[in-house]
Amino acid sequence: MLKIVPDPPTFLEDTLVQTTEHVLCALAVTQQSVALISRSPGSMLVLAALHEMEAVRTLLDSALAQLQMTTQPPTLH
């Protein structure tokens, strides 16, 4: 049966999505910084920050997927 009214968004889900968007923006800025200062001694710090943000993004994606799995009703076969 089709649902006419969708489930209301969970606040946690909205927060995770917004946080993921901010991390993606930070990743883009960091990647551009690496390109600009690739020969600088500080580039290793920027690469470390890039690595940490990628790890955060992976964790956020996992948390969001887990949250979406728990909020979906079970499928009846």
ChimeraX commands (.cxc) that place a marker at each C-alpha (Angstrom):
marker #1 position 0.00,0.00,0.00 radius 0.5
marker #1 position 1.25,3.44,-0.89 radius 0.5
marker #1 position 1.73,6.01,1.83 radius 0.5
marker #1 position 0.24,9.38,0.98 radius 0.5
marker #1 position 1.91,11.23,3.86 radius 0.5
marker #1 position 5.66,10.63,4.28 radius 0.5
marker #1 position 7.19,10.03,7.68 radius 0.5
marker #1 position 8.30,13.23,9.38 radius 0.5
marker #1 position 12.07,13.70,9.26 radius 0.5
marker #1 position 13.95,12.84,12.41 radius 0.5
marker #1 position 15.94,15.67,13.85 radius 0.5
marker #1 position 18.99,13.45,14.22 radius 0.5
marker #1 position 18.83,12.50,10.55 radius 0.5
marker #1 position 18.62,16.16,9.52 radius 0.5
marker #1 position 21.59,16.96,11.73 radius 0.5
marker #1 position 23.65,14.12,10.25 radius 0.5
marker #1 position 22.83,15.19,6.70 radius 0.5
marker #1 position 23.75,18.81,7.41 radius 0.5
marker #1 position 26.97,17.77,9.15 radius 0.5
marker #1 position 27.89,15.59,6.17 radius 0.5
marker #1 position 27.38,18.55,3.84 radius 0.5
marker #1 position 29.72,20.69,5.97 radius 0.5
marker #1 position 32.37,17.96,5.96 radius 0.5
marker #1 position 32.11,17.68,2.17 radius 0.5
marker #1 position 32.69,21.43,1.87 radius 0.5
marker #1 position 35.66,21.22,4.23 radius 0.5
marker #1 position 37.07,18.35,2.17 radius 0.5
marker #1 position 36.80,20.42,-1.01 radius 0.5
marker #1 position 38.59,23.37,0.60 radius 0.5
marker #1 position 41.31,21.12,1.98 radius 0.5
marker #1 position 41.84,19.43,-1.37 radius 0.5
marker #1 position 42.29,22.82,-3.00 radius 0.5
marker #1 position 44.72,23.82,-0.25 radius 0.5
marker #1 position 46.82,20.72,-0.90 radius 0.5
marker #1 position 47.00,21.66,-4.57 radius 0.5
marker #1 position 48.15,25.19,-3.71 radius 0.5
marker #1 position 50.74,24.34,-1.07 radius 0.5
marker #1 position 51.93,20.93,-2.25 radius 0.5
marker #1 position 55.61,21.82,-1.75 radius 0.5
marker #1 position 55.19,23.55,1.58 radius 0.5
marker #1 position 56.17,21.91,4.89 radius 0.5
marker #1 position 52.63,22.61,6.10 radius 0.5
marker #1 position 51.17,20.43,3.37 radius 0.5
marker #1 position 51.64,17.34,5.57 radius 0.5
marker #1 position 49.35,18.91,8.17 radius 0.5
marker #1 position 46.76,19.68,5.51 radius 0.5
marker #1 position 46.97,16.10,4.24 radius 0.5
marker #1 position 46.48,14.84,7.81 radius 0.5
marker #1 position 43.41,17.06,8.17 radius 0.5
marker #1 position 42.11,15.76,4.84 radius 0.5
marker #1 position 42.54,12.18,6.03 radius 0.5
marker #1 position 40.70,12.89,9.29 radius 0.5
marker #1 position 37.80,14.60,7.48 radius 0.5
marker #1 position 37.47,11.62,5.13 radius 0.5
marker #1 position 37.25,9.36,8.19 radius 0.5
marker #1 position 34.57,11.61,9.70 radius 0.5
marker #1 position 32.63,11.54,6.44 radius 0.5
marker #1 position 32.75,7.74,6.38 radius 0.5
marker #1 position 31.49,7.58,9.97 radius 0.5
marker #1 position 28.69,10.06,9.21 radius 0.5
marker #1 position 27.61,8.07,6.15 radius 0.5
marker #1 position 27.54,4.91,8.25 radius 0.5
marker #1 position 25.55,6.57,11.04 radius 0.5
marker #1 position 23.07,7.99,8.56 radius 0.5
marker #1 position 22.59,4.60,6.89 radius 0.5
marker #1 position 22.04,2.93,10.26 radius 0.5
marker #1 position 19.53,5.58,11.25 radius 0.5
marker #1 position 17.63,5.23,7.99 radius 0.5
marker #1 position 17.52,1.44,8.41 radius 0.5
marker #1 position 15.98,1.78,11.88 radius 0.5
marker #1 position 13.36,4.33,10.81 radius 0.5
marker #1 position 12.10,2.33,7.83 radius 0.5
marker #1 position 9.20,-0.04,8.53 radius 0.5
marker #1 position 9.98,-3.73,7.97 radius 0.5
marker #1 position 9.05,-5.08,4.56 radius 0.5
marker #1 position 6.38,-7.79,4.60 radius 0.5
marker #1 position 6.77,-10.52,2.02 radius 0.5
marker link #1:1,2 radius 0.2
marker link #1:2,3 radius 0.2
marker link #1:3,4 radius 0.2
marker link #1:4,5 radius 0.2
marker link #1:5,6 radius 0.2
marker link #1:6,7 radius 0.2
marker link #1:7,8 radius 0.2
marker link #1:8,9 radius 0.2
marker link #1:9,10 radius 0.2
marker link #1:10,11 radius 0.2
marker link #1:11,12 radius 0.2
marker link #1:12,13 radius 0.2
marker link #1:13,14 radius 0.2
marker link #1:14,15 radius 0.2
marker link #1:15,16 radius 0.2
marker link #1:16,17 radius 0.2
marker link #1:17,18 radius 0.2
marker link #1:18,19 radius 0.2
marker link #1:19,20 radius 0.2
marker link #1:20,21 radius 0.2
marker link #1:21,22 radius 0.2
marker link #1:22,23 radius 0.2
marker link #1:23,24 radius 0.2
marker link #1:24,25 radius 0.2
marker link #1:25,26 radius 0.2
marker link #1:26,27 radius 0.2
marker link #1:27,28 radius 0.2
marker link #1:28,29 radius 0.2
marker link #1:29,30 radius 0.2
marker link #1:30,31 radius 0.2
marker link #1:31,32 radius 0.2
marker link #1:32,33 radius 0.2
marker link #1:33,34 radius 0.2
marker link #1:34,35 radius 0.2
marker link #1:35,36 radius 0.2
marker link #1:36,37 radius 0.2
marker link #1:37,38 radius 0.2
marker link #1:38,39 radius 0.2
marker link #1:39,40 radius 0.2
marker link #1:40,41 radius 0.2
marker link #1:41,42 radius 0.2
marker link #1:42,43 radius 0.2
marker link #1:43,44 radius 0.2
marker link #1:44,45 radius 0.2
marker link #1:45,46 radius 0.2
marker link #1:46,47 radius 0.2
marker link #1:47,48 radius 0.2
marker link #1:48,49 radius 0.2
marker link #1:49,50 radius 0.2
marker link #1:50,51 radius 0.2
marker link #1:51,52 radius 0.2
marker link #1:52,53 radius 0.2
marker link #1:53,54 radius 0.2
marker link #1:54,55 radius 0.2
marker link #1:55,56 radius 0.2
marker link #1:56,57 radius 0.2
marker link #1:57,58 radius 0.2
marker link #1:58,59 radius 0.2
marker link #1:59,60 radius 0.2
marker link #1:60,61 radius 0.2
marker link #1:61,62 radius 0.2
marker link #1:62,63 radius 0.2
marker link #1:63,64 radius 0.2
marker link #1:64,65 radius 0.2
marker link #1:65,66 radius 0.2
marker link #1:66,67 radius 0.2
marker link #1:67,68 radius 0.2
marker link #1:68,69 radius 0.2
marker link #1:69,70 radius 0.2
marker link #1:70,71 radius 0.2
marker link #1:71,72 radius 0.2
marker link #1:72,73 radius 0.2
marker link #1:73,74 radius 0.2
marker link #1:74,75 radius 0.2
marker link #1:75,76 radius 0.2
marker link #1:76,77 radius 0.2
view
